[in-house]
Amino acid sequence: MNQELECPEEIIRTERVDTIIENTVIHETCPCCGHRTLPEFGEYVTCPNCYWEDDGIRNPEYYSSPNHMTLQEGINNFLEYGACSREFVQYASASGINYLR
């Protein structure tokens, strides 16, 4: 009898995993925080995790006009404050969502 219960339970688990995987959207990686939050590279979308505006720059030493700093400065700020800039700490990840890395 115990064997009969295990089989349907495993089928249900498998079907749920398939459904979750089917509906999962894998975003592009934010160059500042490293989390997968961007629908596409360089589309000037603001990362909800660190508040970096993705302007397509990937070289850490280049100045990013929309962000008013270099990517390296944004990375350093993220490591220290949890946002690309101290002024955005209150906005970055306000939703409490954990993003993929």
C-alpha positions in Angstrom: 0.0 0.0 0.0 2.8 2.4 0.8 4.2 1.7 -2.7 1.0 2.9 -4.3 1.2 6.2 -2.5 4.8 6.9 -3.6 4.1 6.5 -7.3 1.4 9.2 -7.7 3.3 11.5 -5.4 6.4 11.3 -7.7 4.3 11.9 -10.8 2.8 15.0 -9.2 6.3 16.3 -8.2 7.6 15.6 -11.7 4.7 17.4 -13.4 5.1 20.5 -11.1 8.9 20.7 -11.8 8.2 20.5 -15.6 5.6 23.3 -15.3 7.9 25.5 -13.3 10.8 25.0 -15.7 8.6 25.6 -18.7 7.4 29.0 -17.4 10.8 30.2 -16.1 12.4 33.1 -17.9 16.2 33.4 -17.6 17.2 37.0 -17.8 20.6 38.4 -18.7 23.2 39.2 -16.0 23.4 42.7 -14.6 27.1 43.8 -15.0 27.0 45.6 -11.6 25.5 43.1 -9.2 25.8 39.9 -11.2 22.2 38.8 -10.8 20.0 37.7 -13.7 17.6 40.7 -13.8 17.9 42.2 -17.3 15.5 41.1 -20.1 18.3 42.1 -22.7 21.7 43.6 -22.7 22.2 47.3 -23.2 18.5 48.3 -23.3 18.8 51.0 -20.6 16.7 48.9 -18.2 17.3 49.5 -14.5 18.3 46.5 -12.5 15.7 46.0 -9.7 18.4 44.4 -7.5 21.1 47.1 -7.5 19.5 49.9 -9.5 22.2 50.0 -12.2 20.9 51.3 -15.5 22.3 48.9 -18.2 23.7 51.0 -20.9 25.6 48.1 -22.5 29.0 49.0 -21.0 30.9 45.9 -19.8 34.3 47.4 -19.3 34.6 48.2 -15.6 36.8 51.2 -16.2 34.6 53.0 -18.7 32.4 55.8 -17.5 28.6 55.2 -17.7 26.8 58.4 -18.3 23.3 57.2 -17.2 24.9 56.0 -13.9 27.3 58.9 -13.4 30.1 56.6 -12.5 32.3 53.7 -13.9 31.0 50.2 -13.7 33.8 49.4 -11.3 32.5 52.1 -8.9 29.0 50.6 -9.2 30.3 47.2 -8.4 32.3 48.5 -5.4 29.2 50.3 -4.2 27.1 47.2 -4.6 29.5 45.2 -2.5 29.5 47.9 0.2 25.9 49.1 0.2 23.8 46.6 -1.7 23.1 49.1 -4.5 25.1 50.7 -7.3 25.1 54.0 -5.3 24.4 54.9 -1.7 21.4 57.1 -2.8 19.6 54.0 -4.3 19.9 51.7 -1.3 16.3 52.4 -0.3 15.0 51.4 -3.8 17.3 48.5 -4.6 15.6 45.1 -4.0 12.8 46.8 -2.1 10.6 43.9 -3.2 12.7 41.4 -1.3 13.0 39.1 -4.4 16.0 36.9 -4.6 17.4 36.9 -8.1 19.3 34.1 -9.9 23.1 34.5 -10.2 
